[in-house]
Amino acid sequence: MQITLENRIALVTGASKGIGLACARVFAEAGARVVMVSRSMANLESACAELNADGLKVQAMAADLSDAAQAQALAARVEKEVGPVDLLLNSAGAARRFAPDELSADAFHQGMDAKYFSTIHLLEPVVRAMAARGRGAVVNVIGQGGRVGSPMHIPGGSANAALMLATVAYARAFAAKGIRVNGINPGLTRTGRVEEGLAVSARASGRSRDEVLADELARIPMGRMGEPQEVARVALFLLSDAASYVSGAIIPMDGCTASVI
């Protein structure tokens, strides 16, 4: 089966690195007109140069999506300068990890601002515009930490759990308007964020980074961490017409670690 996003405008957040960058690449390869978003224009320019070198044409716009006004302005700018958004991939924001004795109200606000609101602030105006046109698809990259309580990821896990609920609720609320909304829950995935989590766990346990990583990998039945491009390929399917009757789904991608239903 050949999956194509030809003639679709795809807005990808968190696109300067990691899973977001992998999604931008895969969508562009599938024929989409990709707009890449991140807080740092310098990081975006570097990511765009990487894709351009491989013959992929993409556009970049910088915005801090934890700021509702900037998210609204971005949605309006893309609509005006590029065109109506057909596909939205939310991968912006990462809640920092805190050991239990490092927790505070500020830690919980950081988690919600960085992950939950960085998604919701853009999701809301884009979905409204999609609904007015009667078509559109959204994938929120969330995190398996919203399903499994980890002492090292309480604020971030809470934000992920809230975002899972919002994802399936938006799917139901806008299904009759022709909008599909799905989520992906990556587990341990080879991105820069992994190192931050390993450092926190190592600090809290008094073990080395390599010892912590070995323990993490030992808990994964598939015996390895995921790759960003693996998440991107699932996102491609969910945003494409091949998944035309899939909405309100949360897809786990954790190497069969949690095995939850």
Buried (B, 14 or more C-beta within 10 A) or exposed (E): EEBEBEEBBBBBBBBBBBBBBBBBBBBBBBBBBBBBBBBEBEBBBBBBEBBEEEEBEBBBBBBBBBBBEBBBBBBEEBBEEBEBBBBBBBBBBBBBBBBEEEEEEEBBEBBBBBBBBBBBBBBBBBBEBBBEEEEBBBBBBBBBBBBBEEEBBBBBBBBBBBBBEBBBEBBEBBEEBEBBBBBBBBBBBBBEBBEEBBEBBBBBEEBEEEBBBEEBBEEBEEEEBBBBBBBBBBBBBBBBEBBEEBBBBBBBBBBEBBEEE
